Amino acid sequence: MSAAQLVGVFLASILTENYILCKFFGICPFLGVSKKLDTALGMSAAVTLVMVISTAVTWPIYTYLLVPNDMDYLRTLVFILVIAGLVQLIEIVMKRYLTSLYRALGIYLPLITTNCAVLGVTMLVLDKGAEDPSFGYLAALINAFGAGIGFLIAMVMFAGVRERLESADIPESLRGLPITLVSAALVACSFLGFSGIADKLL
């Protein structure tokens, strides 16, 4: 792939193929950890790190180990095991060096293991590679990093919206989860404006 195409992959994974707001992956941490900006940033950083490293590990395993041995049907199981190992490693590091953030994230940190956004990134890059032979290892890594940045942008935007909602005069029937879901839908709709340039990015 040319440099321009790689830039297109990066921008598309952030804007037109945002895994939360366009593909609706990773909704659980999106709704659960976006109450405060600092926890949203911490979760986004952890998810981005897991996305990039898991893609860096799973792509060669699939390409050079599973496919040549006709074991590509095991990719979901293998990918989940790799992601689980990486999440455990990050959890250990955060518990030791970032205790306050570790406590703030709570149950949502180990849930990265089953976060469909992380698994989706590792699997969808393989589908893209099957459709376009030029979509190789570097493009997969850039796509994973862009997906993480897109996750970060969505989390930060929604955290800002939710912080504003705390001081807003919301009708009693909409308080709590209803207004959260309405706000999430509106944030997702804001990304529809980028859909018109999708063809030019890729």
C-alpha positions in Angstrom: 0.0 0.0 0.0 1.1 3.6 -0.7 1.5 6.2 2.0 -1.7 7.9 0.9 -3.6 4.6 1.1 -2.2 4.0 4.6 -3.4 7.4 5.7 -6.8 6.6 4.2 -6.9 3.4 6.3 -6.0 5.3 9.4 -8.6 8.1 8.9 -11.3 5.6 7.9 -10.8 3.5 11.0 -11.2 6.7 13.1 -14.1 8.4 11.3 -16.1 6.4 8.8 -15.5 2.9 10.4 -15.5 3.9 14.0 -15.9 0.7 15.9 -18.2 2.2 18.6 -20.3 4.8 16.8 -20.5 3.2 13.3 -20.0 -0.6 13.9 -21.5 -0.5 17.5 -18.7 -2.7 19.0 -17.6 -2.1 22.6 -20.9 -0.5 23.8 -20.4 -2.0 27.3 -17.3 0.1 28.3 -18.7 3.0 26.2 -21.7 3.3 28.5 -20.1 2.1 31.7 -16.8 4.0 31.8 -17.7 7.3 30.2 -19.1 9.0 33.3 -15.7 10.8 33.9 -13.1 12.0 31.5 -10.1 10.5 33.3 -11.6 7.0 33.4 -12.6 7.3 29.8 -9.1 8.3 28.8 -7.6 5.4 30.9 -9.9 2.8 29.4 -9.3 4.2 25.9 -5.5 4.0 26.3 -5.8 0.4 27.6 -8.1 -0.6 24.8 -5.8 1.0 22.1 -2.8 -0.8 23.5 -4.6 -4.1 23.5 -5.9 -3.5 20.0 -2.5 -2.8 18.5 -0.5 -5.5 20.3 -3.2 -8.2 19.8 -3.3 -7.3 16.0 0.5 -7.4 15.9 0.5 -10.9 17.5 -2.6 -12.5 15.9 -2.0 -11.4 12.3 1.2 -13.5 11.9 -0.2 -16.4 13.9 -3.1 -16.6 11.6 -1.1 -16.0 8.4 1.9 -18.1 9.1 0.6 -20.8 11.5 -3.1 -21.3 11.2 -3.7 -20.9 7.5 -0.8 -23.1 6.3 -1.9 -25.9 8.6 -5.6 -25.6 7.7 -6.5 -24.5 11.2 -7.9 -21.1 10.3 -11.3 -22.2 11.9 -9.5 -21.9 15.3 -8.8 -18.2 14.9 -11.6 -17.0 17.2 -10.4 -19.2 20.0 -6.7 -18.3 19.5 -7.4 -14.6 19.2 -9.4 -14.6 22.5 -6.6 -16.4 24.3 -4.1 -13.9 23.0 -6.3 -10.9 24.0 -6.9 -12.4 27.4 -3.2 -12.8 28.1 -2.5 -9.2 27.0 -5.4 -7.9 29.2 -4.0 -9.8 32.2 -0.6 -8.3 31.7 -2.0 -4.7 31.4 -4.1 -5.3 34.5 -1.1 -6.4 36.5 0.9 -3.3 35.4 -2.0 -0.9 36.2 -2.7 -2.5 39.6 1.0 -2.0 40.5 1.7 1.5 39.0 -1.7 3.1 38.3 -3.7 2.0 41.3 -6.3 4.8 41.3 -7.1 4.3 37.6 -7.2 0.5 38.2 -9.8 1.0 40.9 -11.8 3.5 38.8 -12.1 1.1 35.9 -13.2 -1.7 38.1 -14.8 -4.6 36.4 -14.6 -3.0 33.0 -10.8 -3.5 32.8 -10.9 -7.4 32.7 -14.0 -7.1 30.4 -11.6 -5.9 27.7 -10.9 -9.6 27.2 -14.5 -10.0 25.9 -14.7 -6.5 24.3 -16.1 -7.2 20.8 -14.3 -4.1 19.6 -10.9 -5.6 20.3 -11.8 -9.0 18.9 -13.5 -7.3 15.9 -10.3 -5.3 15.0 -8.2 -8.5 15.0 -10.7 -10.4 12.9 -11.9 -7.7 10.4 -8.3 -6.9 9.3 -8.1 -10.4 8.1 -11.3 -10.0 6.1 -9.9 -6.8 4.6 -6.7 -8.6 3.7 -8.7 -11.4 2.0 -10.6 -8.7 -0.1 -7.5 -6.7 -0.8 -4.1 -8.5 -1.0 -2.3 -5.2 -0.6 -3.8 -4.8 2.9 -0.9 -6.4 4.7 0.7 -6.4 8.2 1.5 -2.7 8.3 -2.0 -1.7 7.2 -3.4 -4.0 9.8 -1.4 -2.3 12.5 -2.4 1.1 11.3 -6.0 0.1 11.2 -5.8 -1.2 14.8 -4.2 2.0 16.0 -6.8 4.1 14.2 -9.5 2.0 15.7 -8.1 2.7 19.1 -7.9 6.4 18.4 -11.5 6.3 17.2 -12.4 4.5 20.4 -10.7 7.3 22.4 -12.5 10.1 20.5 -15.9 8.4 21.0 -15.2 7.9 24.7 -14.0 11.5 25.3 -16.9 13.0 23.3 -19.4 11.0 25.2 -17.7 11.7 28.6 -18.0 15.4 27.8 -21.7 15.0 27.0 -22.4 13.1 30.2 -20.6 15.6 32.3 -22.8 18.4 30.8 -25.9 16.3 31.4 -25.1 16.2 35.1 -25.9 19.9 35.4 -28.8 19.9 32.9 -32.5 20.0 33.7 -33.6 16.7 32.5 -37.2 15.5 32.7 -37.6 12.9 35.4 -38.8 10.3 33.0 -35.6 10.5 31.0 -33.1 10.6 33.9 -30.5 7.9 34.1 -30.2 5.3 31.4 -32.8 6.7 29.0 -31.0 10.1 28.5 -27.7 8.2 28.3 -29.0 6.1 25.4 -30.5 9.1 23.7 -27.2 11.0 24.1 -25.2 8.0 22.7 -27.5 7.9 19.7 -27.0 11.6 19.0 -23.2 11.3 19.3 -23.3 8.3 16.9 -25.4 10.4 14.4 -22.8 13.1 14.5 -20.4 10.7 12.8 -22.8 10.1 9.9 -21.5 13.3 8.5 -18.2 11.5 7.7 -19.9 8.8 5.7 -19.9 10.8 2.5 -16.1 10.9 2.3 -15.7 7.1 3.0 -15.1 6.3 -0.7 -12.4 9.0 -1.0 -10.5 7.7 2.1 -10.2 4.1 0.9 
